Amino acid sequence: MRTWTFANDNGKCPQMKHAHFYVENWPTMQAENIGYLLWGGVGTGKSYFAGCIANALMEQEVAVRMTNFALILNDLTASFEGRNDYIWSVRFPCA
């Protein structure tokens, strides 16, 4: 996923402008608790879109966590102590 960057984007996704906007306005997005919910069919570029944002933010030394609902649901359906702490860590990864 390290190569999922704006520099490597092929320009075929018109929504990529929203990923650029998110990164360029990160302080506001963070302060106002704004996130993106991505959906679409397999192979439509959702992960690449998220990876571009994640890599651009990491270049700014922002801590990121890239995951998906399937992984989160798998973790939550397992019976374990600390479920609330897990949910908090997904929601607020730097808290």
Buried (B, 14 or more C-beta within 10 A) or exposed (E): EEEBBBEEBEEEBEEBEEBBEBBEEBEEBEEEEEEBEBEEEEEEBBBBBBBBBBBBBEEEEBEBEBEEEEEEEEBBEEEEEEEEEBEEEBEEEEE
